[in-house]
Amino acid sequence: MRVDLGDIEYLWEELPYEDPDRIDYVRTVVMQVCERVELMPRGRGVRSFKGEHCRITFRNP
């Protein structure tokens, strides 16, 4: 499925949160918007996730 980048915000708000298979919808939206998602090392003993632990490269429209 190909998604126009202008519709991403609408699609994200319309995700069926009650649907147990919603991860497929989320995956489709993320794959269309992001070129790369990198999870960075958190260091020893760090269990919580913060925004700086993830590097996202967005696709050019």
Backbone hydrogen bonds, N-H to C=O, Kabsch-Sander energy under -0.5 kcal/mol:
donor,donor_aa,acceptor,acceptor_aa,energy
7,D,4,D,-2.1
8,I,5,L,-1.0
11,L,7,D,-2.6
12,W,8,I,-2.8
13,E,9,E,-2.0
14,E,10,Y,-1.5
15,L,12,W,-1.0
17,Y,15,L,-1.6
19,D,16,P,-1.5
22,R,19,D,-1.7
24,D,21,D,-1.8
25,Y,21,D,-0.6
26,V,22,R,-2.4
27,R,23,I,-2.7
28,T,24,D,-1.8
29,V,25,Y,-2.1
30,V,26,V,-2.7
31,M,27,R,-2.5
32,Q,28,T,-1.4
33,V,29,V,-1.6
34,C,30,V,-2.9
35,E,57,T,-3.1
36,R,57,T,-1.8
38,E,55,R,-3.0
40,M,38,E,-0.6
40,M,53,H,-3.2
46,V,43,G,-1.2
47,R,45,G,-0.6
53,H,50,K,-2.0
54,C,51,G,-1.5
55,R,38,E,-3.0
56,I,54,C,-0.5
57,T,36,R,-3.0
58,F,56,I,-0.6
59,R,33,V,-2.7
